[in-house]
Amino acid sequence: KLSLLLTLSQTRPGATQVINAGLFQTIRDSGLFSVDPDLGICKSTATADPTSAALSKYYALLLAVIRVIAAVLVSRGPQNQQTIEQTKQFLAENRTLVVSLFKRQAGIGIGGASVSALGDDDSTMARVVEELVELFVLLMTRTEFIDVSKSTYFPFELVPLSFLSSLSR
């Protein structure tokens, strides 16, 4: 697993070394986050599903990598613009996967059941997906990703400004 890298990332000097070693470029080159986990998911619970086992392993690997990214971001602090910008870019490049995880956690899309409503066989995957969602929310919050996403990373408005102003009335 990535426990040594996670331990290094939890200190400021270690996080600096991890970033300088090319954390984000290595993740990008690996193609790990370019996989669409929604493809080929079988929701059958009657038999052991190899696709589900593979998906569980995939989510566990994603979780290990996201933990490292979160540790680096937190350890380097809010004043480190280089890390914040690299994390924003990472989020923008992988928004399809992020949205897929958010939808899976909320029960939107395939199967229609939220991960918390899955059976005992899927409870480990449910916990992993929920932690992934929590860590992505942490990354978005610490980088103020949503605040700048309209102008910098997305060419469209996520929510019309007129709708937001009508809520405050």
C-alpha positions as CSV (number, residue, x, y, z in Angstrom):
1,K,0.0,0.0,0.0
2,L,1.0,3.6,0.2
3,S,1.5,3.9,3.9
4,L,5.1,5.1,3.7
5,L,4.1,7.8,1.3
6,L,1.2,8.8,3.4
7,T,3.4,9.0,6.5
8,L,5.9,11.2,4.6
9,S,3.1,13.4,3.4
10,Q,1.8,14.2,6.9
11,T,4.8,16.5,7.7
12,R,5.6,19.8,6.0
13,P,9.1,18.7,4.8
14,G,7.9,15.3,3.7
15,A,4.9,16.8,1.8
16,T,7.3,19.2,0.1
17,Q,9.5,16.3,-1.0
18,V,6.5,14.3,-2.2
19,I,5.3,17.3,-4.3
20,N,8.8,18.0,-5.6
21,A,9.1,14.3,-6.6
22,G,6.2,14.9,-9.0
23,L,3.2,13.5,-7.1
24,F,0.5,15.0,-9.5
25,Q,2.4,14.2,-12.7
26,T,3.0,10.6,-11.5
27,I,-0.7,10.2,-10.8
28,R,-1.6,11.8,-14.1
29,D,0.8,9.5,-15.9
30,S,-0.6,6.4,-14.2
31,G,-4.0,6.9,-15.6
32,L,-5.5,5.7,-12.4
33,F,-8.1,8.4,-12.3
34,S,-9.0,8.2,-16.0
35,V,-11.0,5.0,-15.4
36,D,-14.8,5.3,-15.4
37,P,-16.0,3.1,-12.5
38,D,-19.6,3.2,-13.8
39,L,-18.8,1.0,-16.8
40,G,-19.6,-2.6,-16.4
41,I,-20.9,-2.6,-12.9
42,C,-23.2,-5.6,-12.1
43,K,-25.5,-5.0,-9.2
44,S,-26.3,-8.7,-8.8
45,T,-26.0,-9.9,-5.2
46,A,-27.0,-13.5,-5.8
47,T,-23.4,-14.6,-6.6
48,A,-20.0,-13.3,-6.0
49,D,-19.4,-10.7,-8.7
50,P,-15.8,-10.4,-9.9
51,T,-16.6,-6.9,-11.3
52,S,-17.7,-5.8,-7.8
53,A,-14.5,-7.3,-6.3
54,A,-12.4,-5.5,-8.9
55,L,-14.3,-2.3,-8.3
56,S,-13.7,-2.6,-4.5
57,K,-10.0,-2.9,-5.1
58,Y,-10.0,0.0,-7.5
59,Y,-11.8,2.2,-4.9
60,A,-9.4,1.1,-2.2
61,L,-6.5,2.1,-4.4
62,L,-8.1,5.5,-5.2
63,L,-8.7,6.0,-1.5
64,A,-5.0,5.4,-0.7
65,V,-3.9,7.9,-3.3
66,I,-6.5,10.5,-2.3
67,R,-5.3,10.2,1.3
68,V,-1.8,11.1,0.2
69,I,-3.1,14.1,-1.8
70,A,-5.1,15.3,1.2
71,A,-2.2,14.9,3.6
72,V,0.1,16.9,1.2
73,L,-2.5,19.7,0.9
74,V,-3.1,19.9,4.6
75,S,0.6,19.6,5.6
76,R,1.7,22.3,3.1
77,G,-0.9,24.7,4.5
78,P,-3.3,27.2,3.1
79,Q,-0.5,29.7,2.2
80,N,1.1,27.3,-0.3
81,Q,-0.4,28.4,-3.7
82,Q,1.6,25.9,-5.7
83,T,0.0,22.9,-4.0
84,I,-3.4,24.5,-4.0
85,E,-3.2,25.2,-7.8
86,Q,-2.0,21.6,-8.5
87,T,-4.8,20.2,-6.4
88,K,-7.4,22.4,-8.2
89,Q,-6.0,21.2,-11.6
90,F,-6.2,17.6,-10.4
91,L,-9.8,18.1,-9.4
92,A,-10.7,19.7,-12.7
93,E,-9.0,16.9,-14.7
94,N,-10.8,14.2,-12.7
95,R,-14.2,15.8,-12.2
96,T,-16.0,13.0,-14.1
97,L,-14.7,10.5,-11.5
98,V,-15.5,12.8,-8.7
99,V,-19.1,13.3,-9.9
100,S,-19.4,9.5,-10.4
101,L,-18.4,8.9,-6.8
102,F,-20.7,11.6,-5.5
103,K,-23.6,10.1,-7.4
104,R,-22.7,6.6,-6.2
105,Q,-22.7,7.8,-2.6
106,A,-26.0,9.5,-3.1
107,G,-27.6,6.6,-4.9
108,I,-28.1,8.4,-8.2
109,G,-27.5,6.4,-11.4
110,I,-26.7,2.7,-11.6
111,G,-28.9,0.6,-9.4
112,G,-30.5,3.6,-7.7
113,A,-29.4,2.7,-4.2
114,S,-27.0,4.8,-2.2
115,V,-23.9,3.1,-0.9
116,S,-25.3,3.2,2.6
117,A,-28.3,1.2,1.5
118,L,-26.2,-1.6,0.0
119,G,-26.1,-5.1,1.6
120,D,-23.5,-6.4,4.0
121,D,-21.5,-7.8,1.1
122,D,-20.9,-4.2,-0.1
123,S,-20.5,-2.5,3.3
124,T,-16.7,-2.3,2.9
125,M,-17.1,-0.6,-0.5
126,A,-19.8,1.7,0.9
127,R,-17.3,2.9,3.6
128,V,-14.6,3.4,1.1
129,V,-16.8,5.4,-1.3
130,E,-18.0,7.5,1.6
131,E,-14.5,8.2,2.7
132,L,-13.5,9.1,-0.9
133,V,-16.4,11.5,-1.1
134,E,-15.4,13.1,2.3
135,L,-11.8,13.5,1.1
136,F,-12.8,15.0,-2.2
137,V,-15.0,17.5,-0.3
138,L,-12.0,18.3,1.9
139,L,-9.9,18.9,-1.2
140,M,-12.6,21.1,-2.8
141,T,-13.0,23.1,0.4
142,R,-9.3,23.6,1.1
143,T,-8.6,24.8,-2.4
144,E,-11.9,26.8,-2.8
145,F,-12.4,24.8,-6.0
146,I,-16.1,25.4,-6.3
147,D,-15.7,29.2,-5.8
148,V,-13.4,29.4,-8.8
149,S,-14.6,26.6,-10.9
150,K,-17.0,28.7,-12.9
151,S,-14.3,31.0,-14.4
152,T,-11.2,28.9,-14.3
153,Y,-11.9,25.3,-14.7
154,F,-15.4,25.0,-16.1
155,P,-16.5,26.9,-19.2
156,F,-20.1,27.1,-17.9
157,E,-21.9,28.2,-14.8
158,L,-22.9,25.3,-12.4
159,V,-25.8,27.2,-11.0
160,P,-27.3,30.3,-12.6
161,L,-26.5,33.4,-10.5
162,S,-30.1,34.6,-10.8
163,F,-31.2,31.5,-9.0
164,L,-28.7,32.1,-6.2
165,S,-29.9,35.7,-5.8
166,S,-33.5,34.6,-5.6
167,L,-32.7,32.4,-2.7
168,S,-31.5,35.3,-0.6
169,R,-34.7,37.2,-0.9
